[in-house]
Amino acid sequence: MKVDGKDLRPIWIDRDLKTVKIIDQRLLPHELVIRDVKTADGIIEAIQTMQVRGAPLIGVTGAYGMYLAALNHPGEFIKNDYIARECERIKSARPTAVNLAWAADRVLDKILAVEHTRDRVDAARNEAGDITEEEADNCKKIGEHGLGLIQAISRAKEGRTVNILTHCNAGWLACIEWGTATAPIYMAYEKGIDIHVWVDETRPLNQGARLTAWELGKYGVHHTVIIDNASGYLMQQGMVDMVIVGSDRTTCTGDVANKIGTYHKALAAHDNDIPFYAAMPSSTIDWELKDGIKEIPIEQRDPDEIRYVQGLYQGEITSVLVPPADSPAMNIAFDVTPARLVTGIITERGVCRASAADIKKLFPEKMI
C-alpha cells in the first residue's frame, strides 16, 4: 500500500538477504520506524511485544523467523533437531493466531525436504517469500469478494453513504497488502462508493485509533474514531449499515476468535439486524477445531497494557498511569464470537455462511 506516495509493506527482506525489515507498529501513528531483525530471537521478540501483529502478518513473520533460524544455524550443518526446536520456539511466541503455527510448520516441512545446508536456507527463504505473496493475493481476493456486499448496500441506499464499523486493526498493517476487513473498504473507495468507517479505538492498545485510523487517513477514506462502547448506540440509531472485522483464529464450524470486544459488536449487530462479517484468509481457519469457545486458546497479556495508556505529549511518545497503582488488572486479549452471530465469512474463495457445511463448500479439500 502507499504511504505518502511510497509503496510500503509491514515486513520485507533486505537486499543483503540476512536482515528482515519490519515496521514497529508500537510507535504508530506518531512515528514510522523501520527496525532490522537478524535472528529468530529477534522475530520472537517482535511478535511477543507486538512490533508486528495481526494474524496473517504474524504468520509471515514466523515464516521469516524460520528463515533466520536456518541462516544462523550453529555448526557446519542445519540439524533436524535444531530447526525443529526453533520452529517450536517461534510457534509459541503467541498462542491465539493459528497462522503462526501454520506458516512456521510449512517452512519447516520445506527445510526437512532437502538435505544440504545451503539448499535448506534457500528453501526457507523461498517458502517465506511464497507465503508472503500468497497472503497478499488472498487479501486482494477477500477485497474483491467483500466488495459486492458493500455495493449491494450502496444500491439499496441509492448511493447514500455506506457506514461500516470495524474493530481493532485488520488492515494492511495486520497483513501484507489490502488487509482483511479493510480490503473490501479500500476497493469500494476505489470504485467511488460513498463510504464512511466507524473506527473502534480498541482498548487497551488502541489498534483502531492508532493503526486503522492512520491507514484509512493515508488512503483518503472518510472515517471517525469512536470509543469502544459507542458502537451499540450507533447501531441503535441506524448509523451503522454493516460490521466487518478480522479474525485471529476461526473454527471449521464458523466460530470467530478476534480482538477482545468483537463479541460485543456481534451481539449489538444481531440485536439491531445489522449484518456482521468476519474477513480472513483460509490460513486463519483452524480445520481441527469445532467449538471455539471451549477449544481456542485465549491469550492473556501483561496487565500493564491496561494500566498505562500511550500517546503523544509535547512531541514525545509517553505512557501515563490511569488506575490506582495498586489496583489489579486482567488483560484478556481475545474473545470468541459464536457462529450463530456471524452473518458470513469473507475468504479468498468467496463469501459463505458461518457453518461447517458452507465452509466445506468453499474448501472441500480441507474438511474431514
ABEGO torsion letter per residue (X at the ends): XBBGGBBBBABBBBAAGABBBBBBAAAOAABBBBBBBABAAAAAAAAAAGABBEAAAAAAAAAAAAAAAAAABBEABBBAAAAAAAAAAAAAABAABAAAAAAAAAAAAAAAABABAAAAAAAAAAAAAAAAAAAAAAAAAAAAAAAAAAAAAAAAAGGBBBBBBBBEBABAAABABGEAAAAAAAAAAAAGBBBBBBBBAGOAAGAAAAAAAAAAAAAGBBBBBBBAAAAAAAAAAGABABBBBBBABBBAAGBBBBBBGAAAAAAAAAAAGBBBBBBBBAAABBAABABAAAABBBBBBBAAAAABBBBBBGGBBBBBBABBAABBBBBBABBBBBAAABABBBBAAEBBBBBAAAAAAABAAABX
